[in-house]
Amino acid sequence: MPTDWPGGVGRIILPRTDSTLSEAARAFPTLSGPAWILAHEQTAARGRRGRAWANPQGNFAATYVMALDRPAGEAALRSFVMALALRDALAEVTGRADLLALKWPNDVLLSGGKLAGILLESVTVQGRIAGLAIGVGVNLFAAPDPATLEPGAVPPVSLHAQTGVSIGDEAFLGHLARAYAVREADFTTYGFAPIREAWLQAAARLGEVITARLTGEEISGTFETLDENGYLVLATAKGPRQIAAADVFF
């Protein structure tokens, strides 16, 4: 274990697996506490809404898994905790916090392009939700082909192409694990309010018109804020709309 690794947090490194999220669900019953699981290669990585997640070798794929310590709705706010930690880690690695922004609900942007994504899944044991797994993917060296994405999606970018920074996945995990430990402590101690405020300070397109695409509906409006539940709040011609889950397009 690296000497500067957060205390009480496990570290599992795998050469290859189907998905670190799936690995987290399998490993959860054997863990004595929270843990990071990193795989150098994934064969069945997944993103939001069951989409495949392109993960060329050399990119970052890891999952943080922990026991559920609060109601599922509150636990889901850790998507924002992880987004902030990712931004912190990337700012530390690049020295360019000014190039990084957070896109609701779960992406990190670099120079306006999608660099990283986050996916939360519950972990079930004997039919009961017992844990939370937070999957993280970062394009350290390679970005997916934009032609494989849905129309209007933010174009993907890689850390190396945009900044010239070369960092291996295990080295980046060290930065992220330390950053997450700090943000997690803030969340546990002070609740969501300071996380929400910090997230809004780094939010992409705040105050601008964006489009939220839900199943069977598209809503366009001015991105006003993030509410206390982590919902996107848009000012529309029909009044404010609070959106719990959607894909956002600029």
N, C-alpha and C positions, 0 to 999 in steps of 0.2 A: 504494500500500500504506500503511495507517495506520502512523504512526511507532512505536506501541507494539505492533505485530504481532509474534508470535514469530519469531525469526530462523530461516531455513532452511525455513519452512513456506509453501507456496503458498496463494493465495487466488483462487478463481474464483467470480464472481457471475454468475448467469444470470437473465434475466427469466422464463424458463419452460422446463420440461423434463418428461419423463415421470416420472422418479424420480431423485433425486440419487444413489441407490445404483447405478442403471443407468448414470448419467452417469459415476460414478467408475470403473466397470468399463471403459467406453469410453475414458476419458481416461488411464487408468493407464499404458499403454505410452509415452505422450508426456511423462510427468511426470519431473522430475529429482529429486524428493524428496517427502516427505509433503505433502499439500495438503488444504485445506478447500474443498468445493464447495457453494455455497448457491444455491438457486433461490427466487425470489419466488413462483413458482407451480409446482405439480406436478400433472400430469394422471393419473398412475397410481402414486400413492404406495402403499407396501405396508408391512405390519407383520409380526409373527411368524406362522409357519405359513401364509403366503400370504394373510393377511387384508388387506383394503383398509385404508388409513390415511387418515382424513378430514383434509384439510389446507386449510381455508379460507384465502383470501388474507389476509395479515397475520400469520399464524402462522409459526413457524420450521421450516424444513426444510433440513437440511444433512447432508453426509457427510464424514467424515474418512477419507482413504485413504492407505495407506502400504505399503511393501514388507514382505513377511513376513520377520521377523528371528529367528523361533524356531518350534518345532513348533506346528502348528495348535492343539492343545489348550492350550498355554500362551498363545498369541496371543489365544485367546478370552477370557482373563481380562481383556482390555482392556475388556470390557463393564462391569466393575466400576470400572476406571480412569475410563471416560467417565461413569459414574453419579456418581462423586464429583466430577468436574469440573463436571458439570451442577449438582449441588447447590451447589458453591462459587460458580459464576457466578450462580445464582439468589439465593443468600444475599447476594452483593455488590449485586445489582440491587435487592433488596427490603429488605435489612437485617433480614430475619426468618428466620434459620436455624432458629429454633425451630419454624417451621411446616412445615419440609421433612423428608421421610423417604424412605428408599430401599426399594423393594419388590422382592424377589427374583422373577425374575432381572434385570429390565431396565427398571423404571419408577421415576420420581420422583414422589412424592406431595406435594401442597400442601394443608394442612388436611384430610388424609385422602382427598382426591380425586386422580385421576390427572391430572397436569399434563404429563408428558413420557414418551416411550418411546425405547428404543434397540434397534437391530437390527444384528447383525453378519452380514456375508457375505464369503466368500472371493472373491478375484479370480483368475481363471484366464487364463493366457497360454500358448497353444500346448499345451493339455492339462495344464499344470502349475500348481498353486496357487502364485501368486507374490506375492499381496498380500492385504491385509485392508481392508475397507471398514466403517466404523462409522456407520450412519445414525442421525440424531437428529431427533426431532420434538417441538416444544414448543407448547402451546396458549397463545400470547402474548395473543391477543385473543378467540378463540372456541373453544368446546368442542363435541365431537360430541354429537348427540342421544343420550341414554342408551338410548332405545328401540332404537337400532341395535346395541347391544352384547349379548353373550350374558348369560343370566341369572346374577346373582351377581357380575358384573364390578364392579370399583371404579368409581364414577361419575366421569366426566371433569369437570375444572374448567379455567378459564382464569386466567392470571396477572392480567389486568386486572380481571376480576370479583371475584377473591378479595382482591386487595391494592390495587387502584387504580393500579398501576404501568403506564405505557404506554411501551413500548420497541419500536423497529423491529427487524426481523430482522437487518439488517447490524450495527446497534449491539450487539445481543445476541451476534452471532457474535464480535465483538471480545472480550467478556467470557469467552465459552466457550473461544475459542482460547487465550487467556492462561492460563485455569484448567487447561485440558487439558495445556498444555505443562509446567506445574509437576507435575501428577500423573504424566504420562508419564515425566518425568525421575526421579521417585521410583521408579516401577515398573522402569525400565531399570537404575537404580543398585542398588536394594535388593531387587528381586523382589516377589513377591505378598504377603508377610507384612504389611508396613505398610499396604498397600492393603486387605487383608482386615480388619485391625483397625479402620481408619478406617471402612470400610463397615459393619461390625457396630455401631459406635457410633451410626450413623445409621439402622440397620435398623428398618423398620416391623414391629411385632408380635413382636419377639424375646421369647421366653419365653411366648408365647401359643399357643393351639391354632389352627392354620390347616389348610387343605385344599389338597393338590397334586393337580391333575387331569392324569393321564397318558392316553395312548391306551388306552382299555379298562379303566382303573383309577383309583380315587380313593383317596388316602391322607390320613388326618387324623392329626395329632399335634402335639406341642408343638415349636415352632420353637426348636431348641437352638442351632444355630450354622451357620456357613458353613465348609466344610472347605478344605483347602489346594488343592483342585482347583476351588473355586468351587461345589461341590455344596451343595444345601440338605440339612441334617441335621434330621430329625424324630424325636422320641421317640414311638413308638407302643406300643400294647398288645403287639405282637409283637417289640418291640425297636427299636433305632435303624434308620432308613432313610436312605440317602444317595440323593439324587435329582439327576440330571444335568440334566434338562429337563422342565418341566411348566408349566402355568398355575396360579397360586396364587390362592386365594379366602379371604377372611376371614369 
